[in-house]
Amino acid sequence: MKKIKIINLQDAVFPEKLKLIKSPPKELYAIGNIELLNKPSLAIIGTRQITQYGVKNCEYFAKEIVKRDIPIVSGMAVGTDTIAHKTALQYGGNTIAVLGSGLNHIFPQENSKLFEDIVQKNGLIITEYPPNTRPKSERFLERNRIVSGLSEGVLIIEAAYRSGTSVTAKIAKSQGKVVMALPGRLDNSYGVGVNKLIQEGAKLVTNIEDIIKNFPQFMNKVGKSYRPKQISLWDIKQEYREIVEILQKDTLSIEEIVQKTKQKDLRKTLNLLINMELEGVIIQEIGVGYKLS
């Protein structure tokens, strides 16, 4: 692990926008590219129980944001946060993860590899807690004020009613940040929270232009052409091979993939497809389905 840097409130590199929030952190513990602290950025947040609708849209917006050289801030939780961070890295962008624990206690443990990838790929991990601080539920709520405070605006992918995500949106609003939300599906509980936020004044967004127009500092940023790293078929993991085989001849929806494979669990299949897409094995065409890259 790289050396932990301690940034005090009085240090020149300490971000001015964090000094302006209620109860600013007295110090930050950081690993990685601290120059990102003072670069205009956008936060992407949402439920841990992200749906396929959320995954598809989180990937789209994260990709379009980093293509414009805008760092993505999130909390490295499972679900929405993980997809936002991974997509940013996949497309050559920068990302900042704000932890609710010390840097010696990565949480969740399943994101240990993501932690390493963010550091290795010129991203940044920060926390206000000393290195040996263990994760607690209240610390995740506390860190959310830093996620929003560090960003110019916050994009909400999906949220349940009265969720932690909805609380973060209210914090962001109180900080004077631009709060944006995708229209939620009416037939899913994770659409309820975002639709309520839109009713309460969050800006409804359906494409990247809906986001960029709210930020003059981003208006002249030209999209870059990033391509995810391609891998050889020889390198494909064992658990991917059945799906690769059925995609050799056709583009298929997730429902068709579930039907044609031995794996009948929709959520497990979706997790496999997410990982395959992030690793450059497959690509998803919105409204069409998955195909080999």
C-alpha positions in Angstrom: 0.0 0.0 0.0 1.2 3.5 -0.8 2.0 5.9 2.0 -0.9 7.6 3.7 -0.9 11.4 3.4 -2.4 13.4 6.2 -4.0 16.7 5.0 -4.9 19.2 7.6 -7.6 21.8 7.3 -5.0 24.5 7.2 -3.0 22.9 4.4 -3.0 24.6 1.0 -4.1 21.4 -0.7 -7.2 21.0 1.5 -10.1 21.6 -0.8 -11.8 25.0 -0.3 -15.2 23.6 -1.0 -14.9 21.2 1.9 -14.1 24.1 4.2 -17.5 25.6 3.4 -19.6 22.7 4.5 -21.2 22.2 7.9 -18.8 20.4 10.2 -15.9 20.2 7.8 -13.4 17.4 8.5 -10.5 18.6 10.5 -8.1 16.4 8.5 -8.2 14.0 5.6 -6.2 10.7 5.3 -5.5 10.1 1.6 -3.9 7.5 -0.6 -3.4 8.3 -4.3 -3.6 11.4 -6.5 -4.3 14.3 -4.1 -4.5 16.7 -7.0 -8.0 15.5 -7.6 -9.1 17.1 -4.4 -9.2 20.5 -6.0 -10.4 19.5 -9.5 -14.2 20.1 -10.2 -16.0 16.8 -9.9 -19.4 15.2 -9.9 -20.8 12.6 -7.4 -22.7 9.6 -8.4 -24.7 7.9 -5.6 -27.6 5.4 -5.2 -28.8 2.2 -3.6 -26.7 -0.8 -2.8 -29.5 -2.9 -4.2 -29.1 -1.5 -7.7 -31.4 -2.9 -10.4 -30.6 -3.7 -14.0 -32.2 -0.4 -15.0 -29.8 1.3 -12.5 -26.7 -0.5 -13.7 -27.3 0.4 -17.3 -27.8 4.1 -16.6 -25.1 4.3 -14.0 -22.6 2.9 -16.6 -23.9 5.3 -19.2 -23.6 8.5 -17.1 -20.3 7.5 -15.5 -18.8 6.8 -18.9 -20.0 10.1 -20.3 -18.8 12.1 -17.3 -15.2 10.8 -17.3 -15.0 11.1 -21.1 -15.2 14.8 -20.4 -12.3 14.6 -18.0 -14.5 15.1 -14.9 -13.6 13.0 -11.9 -16.4 10.9 -10.3 -16.8 10.9 -6.5 -18.6 8.1 -4.6 -18.4 6.1 -1.4 -17.1 2.7 -2.6 -20.1 0.8 -1.2 -21.5 -2.1 -3.1 -24.0 -1.5 -5.8 -24.2 2.0 -7.4 -20.9 3.3 -5.9 -18.9 0.3 -7.1 -20.3 0.5 -10.7 -19.6 4.3 -10.8 -15.9 3.8 -9.7 -15.3 0.8 -11.9 -16.8 2.4 -15.0 -14.7 5.6 -14.4 -11.6 3.4 -14.3 -12.6 1.3 -17.3 -12.9 4.4 -19.5 -9.6 5.9 -18.4 -11.1 8.5 -16.0 -10.4 9.6 -12.5 -12.4 8.7 -9.5 -12.4 9.6 -5.8 -13.6 7.1 -3.1 -14.7 8.5 0.3 -14.6 5.9 3.0 -16.6 5.6 6.2 -13.7 3.8 7.9 -9.9 4.1 8.3 -7.6 3.2 5.4 -6.5 0.0 7.2 -10.1 -1.3 7.3 -11.4 -1.4 3.8 -15.2 -1.8 3.7 -16.8 -3.8 2.2 -14.0 -6.3 2.0 -15.1 -7.5 -1.4 -14.0 -4.1 -2.7 -10.4 -4.6 -1.7 -9.4 -5.1 -5.3 -11.3 -1.9 -6.4 -9.4 0.0 -3.6 -6.1 -1.2 -5.2 -7.3 -0.4 -8.7 -8.3 3.2 -7.8 -4.9 3.9 -6.3 -3.0 2.2 -9.1 -4.9 4.0 -11.9 -4.3 7.5 -10.6 -7.4 7.8 -8.5 -7.8 8.8 -4.9 -9.1 7.3 -1.7 -9.8 9.6 1.3 -11.4 9.4 4.7 -11.6 11.7 7.7 -11.0 8.8 10.1 -7.5 7.6 11.3 -6.2 4.5 9.6 -7.2 2.0 12.3 -10.8 3.2 12.6 -13.3 0.4 12.0 -16.5 0.9 10.0 -19.7 1.8 11.7 -23.1 2.6 10.3 -23.0 6.2 11.6 -19.7 6.8 9.9 -21.1 6.1 6.5 -23.8 8.7 7.1 -21.0 11.2 8.2 -18.9 10.5 5.1 -21.8 11.3 2.8 -21.4 15.0 3.6 -17.9 14.8 2.2 -19.0 13.0 -0.9 -21.4 15.8 -1.7 -19.2 18.6 -0.3 -16.3 17.6 -2.6 -18.5 17.7 -5.7 -20.1 20.4 -7.8 -23.3 18.4 -8.1 -24.7 15.0 -7.1 -26.4 12.5 -9.5 -28.7 10.0 -7.9 -29.3 6.8 -9.9 -31.8 4.9 -7.7 -33.1 5.3 -4.1 -35.7 3.8 -1.9 -38.1 6.0 0.1 -36.3 7.5 3.2 -33.0 5.9 2.3 -29.5 6.9 3.0 -29.2 8.1 -0.5 -32.2 10.4 0.0 -30.6 11.8 3.1 -27.4 12.5 1.2 -29.4 14.4 -1.4 -30.8 16.6 1.3 -27.3 17.2 2.6 -26.2 18.2 -0.9 -29.1 20.6 -1.3 -28.3 22.2 2.1 -24.7 22.6 0.8 -25.9 24.5 -2.2 -25.0 21.7 -4.6 -26.9 20.9 -7.8 -29.0 17.7 -7.1 -30.0 15.6 -10.1 -31.9 12.4 -10.4 -32.9 9.8 -13.0 -36.6 9.3 -13.4 -37.4 6.2 -11.3 -39.3 3.2 -12.5 -42.9 3.2 -11.2 -42.9 -0.6 -10.7 -39.8 -0.7 -8.5 -39.3 0.4 -4.9 -35.9 1.9 -5.8 -37.7 4.3 -8.1 -39.8 5.8 -5.3 -37.0 7.8 -3.7 -35.7 9.4 -6.8 -39.2 10.4 -8.0 -39.9 12.0 -4.7 -36.6 13.9 -4.9 -37.6 15.2 -8.3 -41.0 16.3 -6.9 -39.0 18.2 -4.2 -36.8 20.0 -6.7 -34.1 17.7 -7.9 -33.3 18.2 -11.6 -34.6 15.4 -13.8 -31.9 14.1 -16.1 -32.2 11.7 -19.0 -28.9 12.3 -20.8 -25.4 13.7 -20.3 -26.4 17.1 -21.8 -29.1 17.5 -19.0 -26.2 17.3 -16.5 -23.5 19.4 -18.3 -25.9 22.4 -18.9 -26.1 23.0 -15.1 -22.3 23.6 -14.8 -20.6 26.4 -16.8 -17.2 25.0 -15.7 -17.9 21.8 -17.7 -19.5 23.4 -20.8 -16.4 23.5 -22.9 -15.0 20.1 -22.0 -14.8 18.0 -25.1 -15.6 14.3 -24.9 -12.6 12.0 -25.3 -12.6 8.7 -27.1 -11.8 6.1 -24.5 -11.9 2.4 -25.2 -11.9 -0.2 -22.5 -9.0 -2.7 -22.5 -9.7 -5.6 -24.8 -8.7 -9.1 -23.6 -7.9 -12.2 -25.5 -10.4 -15.1 -25.6 -7.7 -17.2 -24.1 -7.8 -15.1 -21.0 -11.5 -15.4 -20.3 -12.3 -16.6 -16.8 -14.0 -20.0 -16.4 -17.2 -18.6 -15.0 -17.6 -16.4 -18.2 -17.2 -19.1 -20.8 -20.7 -20.4 -21.0 -22.1 -16.9 -21.6 -19.3 -16.2 -24.1 -20.2 -19.4 -26.0 -23.9 -18.5 -26.4 -23.0 -14.9 -27.5 -20.7 -16.2 -30.3 -23.6 -16.1 -32.8 -26.1 -13.5 -31.5 -26.8 -10.5 -29.4 -29.0 -11.5 -26.5 -31.0 -9.8 -23.7 -30.4 -10.8 -20.1 -33.6 -12.8 -20.1 -32.5 -14.8 -23.1 -29.1 -15.3 -21.6 -30.7 -16.7 -18.4 -32.9 -19.0 -20.5 -29.9 -20.4 -22.5 -27.5 -21.0 -19.6 -27.5 -23.4 -16.7 -27.5 -20.4 -14.3 -31.2 -19.6 -13.7 -30.6 -16.9 -11.1 -31.3 -13.5 -12.6 -29.2 -11.5 -10.0 -26.2 -13.8 -10.3 -26.3 -13.6 -14.1 -26.6 -9.8 -13.9 -23.5 -9.7 -11.7 -21.6 -11.9 -14.1 -22.6 -9.6 -17.0 -21.6 -6.5 -15.1 -18.1 -7.9 -14.4 -17.7 -9.2 -18.0 -18.6 -5.7 -19.4 -16.2 -4.0 -17.0 -13.4 -6.3 -18.0 -14.1 -5.7 -21.7 -15.4 -9.2 -22.6 -18.8 -8.0 -23.7 -20.6 -4.8 -24.5 -24.2 -3.8 -24.0 -26.2 -2.0 -26.7 -29.1 -0.2 -25.0 -32.4 -1.6 -26.0 -30.8 -4.4 -27.9 -28.8 -6.7 -25.6 -25.3 -8.0 -24.9 -22.7 -9.1 -27.4 -19.0 -10.0 -27.5 -16.7 -7.0 -27.7 
